[in-house]
Amino acid sequence: MKILVVGSGGREHALGWKLAQSPRVTGVYIAPGNGGTALQERLYNVDITDLNALADFAEQKNIAFTVVGPEAPLAAGIVNLFRSRSLKIFGPTREATRLESSKNFAKTLMKCYGIPTAEYKTFSDADLAHSYIQEKGAPIVIKADGLASGKGVIVAQTINEAHCAIEMMLSENKLGSAGACVIIEEYLHGEEASFIVMVDGKHVLALASSQDHKRLLDGDQGPNTGGMGAYSQAPIITPQLHTRVMHEIILPTVRAMEQEGIHYTGFLYAGLMIDPQGNPKTLEFNCRMGDPETQSIMARLKSDFASIIEHALTGTLDATTQPEWDQRTAVGVVLAAHQYPYSPRKGDYIYSIPAQTETLIIFHAGTAIVNGKLVTSGGRVLCVVGLANSVREAQLIAYEAINSIQFDGMQYRRDIGYRALHSGN
């Protein structure tokens, strides 16, 4: 069978790479893909981004099912479109994607159904927002209501930073309609983790836990980014905490959506904050797999991923066996372009990418092939994943590989996985 994956980043490379390993899959089309997917065996780039054209392609190529990677096509209604044409697709509808595309919708839902999250208020008036910040103080978190390509969350450590965020979003309208409404919420203390599940509308299947590093610089310093690296398994997600998250956050959210008349299918990502006492709260929901978490999770998945998705599409996730995971730890380090995350430079040649081994996998994100050469084409360029029996060993494998990779302006963190090391892994 043939499969279509929508997207162009490292997440989509990892999804396609894993799906292509299924013995029943003859090829995976990636739309539009990147330089790495163009070079990967059994992956085929398709230069299509228009949703109607993608549906036409799926019909013409007799695609067995489609998997959607990024949030933009989900919010634009790709699932609604494909289903209207009787095409199988795994992902949430436009209505269900509001869990991610509208933070106000997500916060209201959580408050209404008692799902643990940070205290908040919503504003569209800048003066009222400024007054609320003065009342609450800092640190405090400012979030644009809509999708803002990773630029819509400001963790303000000072009052001045918070006021500047309000000016940028509400007064200066720099995020457009995405920032026309903002959520101001309390700053939560603790450790973040990513909890990603698959939902078939009724049943939920949890994937391996993971933890990413949002800040650009070592020690979680510098600006927020889309993610500078991730590792799986996350030691902070103990079996006891896993059970709590499922019963206090994930399952109540799926049921809440059903109560609101929204049948949720697809990946569901809960960004969690675990406080020092071990209590989880929901920072955000994404209606897709995370990036770069996907790269480390897929590197560890040993089961037939295509078969699992087929169960999800037929509403039988409860009938599938629990996924088998590589017991090794995966540590993925993102290599970013010059001046990322502000104005990443494109067109730098990439040299000396090592070959895949049993302990090393390199997923492409912001890469393209120009005149036969591999060049940078986006902010996050590569994700180098090391696999080993400990976090320390996996780190060594990833960073040793990075030492041989070259492109001008390359930047990366040198401490991915450090929180897990503190827990003795």
Buried (B, 14 or more C-beta within 10 A) or exposed (E): BBBBBBBBBBBBBBBBBBBBBBEEBEBBBBBBBBBBBBBBEEBBBBEBBEBEEBBEBBEEBEBBBBBBBBBBBBBBBBBBBBBEEEBBBBBBBBBBBBBBBBBBBBBBBBEEBEBBBBEBBBBEEBEBBBEBBEEBEBBBBBBBBBBBEBBBBBBBEEBEBBBBBBBBBBEEEBBEEBBBBBBBBBBBEBBBBBBBBBBBBBBBBBBBBBBBBBBBBBEBEBBBBBBBBBBBBBBBBEEEBBEBBBEBBBBBBBEBBEEBEBBBBBBBBBBBBBEEEEEBBBBBBBBBBBBBBBBBBBBBBEBBBBBBBBBBBEEEBEEBEEBEBBEBBBBBBBBBBBEBBEEBBBEBEBEEBBEEEEBBBBBBBBBBBEEEEBBBBBBBBBBBBBBBEBBBBBBBBBBEBBEEBEBEBBBBBEBBBBBBBEEEB
